[in-house]
Amino acid sequence: MTKRNGRKPGRPPAGVNGQRVRDYPQVSIRVPPKLYAQLEMLAQQTGMTRLELFASAITCLEDTLDPARRRRPRYVRSTTV
């Protein structure tokens, strides 16, 4: 008889607020080895995922922009149906 601990099999959702990362649009970038090592070091030191680090960096950059450049686009294309 197997022991049940109430968890679903497989990996837990790793996205923001427990969302499935599989549902996110993908972005692929190439970075130099030094930048990649820096990203990994920050992830280990802070306990944040690379996704969280990128989101935080983008928010920080956006907050430093002057108001004229900070405007949000009126229309953002959605990949979901």
Secondary structure, DSSP 8 states (H G I E B T S, - for coil): -----S--SS----SGGG--GGGS--------HHHHHHHHHHHHHH---HHHHHHHHHHHHHHHS-TTT----S-------
